[in-house]
Amino acid sequence: MKSGGKKRHLCLFSIFLMGICLVSLVVYNTDTHEKEQSRTTAQLNATTYGERIENEIINGIEITDVLKQLLISGTGEINQFDTIAKNIMSDSVESVQLAPAGIVTDIYPADGNEAGKIDLIHDKERGEISIYARDHHTIVTQGPFELKQGGYGIAVRNPIYLKDENRAGIFLGIYHCYPSCSGYFFTDATSALSKFGYEYSLSKTDNPWSDNYKVVYQSDRQLTNPVSYDFTIGTENWKFEVMPENGWGNNTLIAVISVFFIAITMLLVTLTRMWLVSKRK
């Protein structure tokens, strides 16, 4: 009797153990598949909206290129600057500025931006990177930082050079524009991601000579193992990271599958026990 009882218990335990192993295997495979699908979808979103942000920054650079060509063709002079700047402005740009020899002399729109007329080369926060742009003949971006005229922005600086009679380069100035950090520039893309249930973070290298990234714009929660879209503007690297706000796995689906298969396992164990008891009788 004791030997028969042990065999029955061993049989029931074996069925239970195999059932749990099967549940674990199904849950693991399901969780792995769901995470892969979630990362694939998140990567598509990161690429789509990362490219949108990249294009907005490039749009700001294109505005600088328009004025750059006008300055070159006008030998350093732009007539009716306000009219031209108004016609080439976009929704993502807060203001456009001219800085001959690094000193800001013209800003559009002028109202509210009077405090922005500063010496970029000798400014404590802007001087080093402005000098880098000037000396390396390259476009740089800086920010986000607090603007002299209030608010926050990202500066796109495009150095301009003219040629003298001996064809030597003459530094004319740094033209720059401020894409808005609080307006359309970021929120158009990030608000769409929030509606789709994603957390996000946009960061860039702190300056052209550094590999350290600084967060430009982000959602409230910390990201865990996010997917990313990387791009380069001028000499600086940018990274747009995305992850689902509820994590990578589908916890609800995993819970349902676990409960379902555990219930089947317990039912099988119960039926087997009833069959063994009936057989013994």
Secondary structure, 3 states (H helix, E strand, C coil): CHHHHHHHHHHHHHHHHHHHHHHHHHHHHHHHHHHHHHHHHHHHHHHHHHHHHHHHHHHHHHHHHHHHHHHHHCCCCCCCHHHHHHHHCCCCEEEEEECECCECCEEECCCCCHHHCCECCCCCCCHHHHHHHHHHCCCEEEEEEECCCCCEEEEEEEEEEEECCCCCEEEEEEEEEEEECCCHHHHHHHHHHHHCCEEEEEEEECCCCCCCEEEEEECCCCCCCCEEEEEEECCEEEEEEEEECCCCCCHHHHHHHHHHHHHHHHHHHHHHHHHHHHHHC
